[in-house]
Structures are given as C-alpha cells and as structure tokens.
Amino acid sequence: MHVSPDPITTREQAAQERETLLDFIARGLYCTTAGALGTHTEPSAEVLTQARRVADDYLSAYEEWLVNLAADNAS
C-alpha cells in the first residue's frame, strides 16, 4: 500500500492502490467474521473473492461520497 507522502499521480497507481485496499478490507471482513464465530483459519480463495465483492461495494460508495463532498465544498 502507498505509504509515502508523495501523491498518487497516475491512474495505474490509483488502480493498484485500490486493489491493495480491497484485499485489506476483504481480509478484515473475513477476520472479523471468523473471530466472531471462533473460526481462526486462513481464508480460502472463494471466501476472499466473496469478501472482495462486499469490499468493492463499500469502497465504491465511499468514493462516491468523497466525490460528492468535493463537489459540495467546491461550490
């Protein structure tokens, strides 16, 4: 994940950061659920794929909110 203070300046960098963030969110969703159920195993590829779909929905909604916030602040 991008931890440098340098800004992301290309679409490729942004896409890579988004993919990394989706992976982190998906693993976090799995770990939270597994911990609540008392299951502490490595997630399967199928489970991570399902969690990535949820993470993508969440991230898309967040991105939309940020765009709307920026538009409101610009006006």
Buried (B, 14 or more C-beta within 10 A) or exposed (E): EEEEEEEBEEEEEEEBEBEEBBBEBBBEBBEEEBEEEEEEEEBEEEBBEBBBEEBBEEBEEEEEEEEEEEEEEEE
